[in-house]
């Protein structure tokens, strides 16, 4: 069995924020919803932390990756 390194929830949020800051991508958050979900506002779109962590793991957490994710999720109406 292969052991995998598990990153804590806070570590995941920190890694996402660090990557976004380094790239100069605007974001707000993280915020916790009443349903205990962690969300970010990135480039005026709402994303779950897990979605951004997945992009980071795939080395796609950049402007192009964020735009592609927004399209995939059908985020036709960004936050105004």
Beta strands, then each sheet from edge to edge (+ up, - down):
strand 1: 27-32
strand 2: 38-42
strand 3: 45-48
sheet 1: 1+ 2- 3+
end
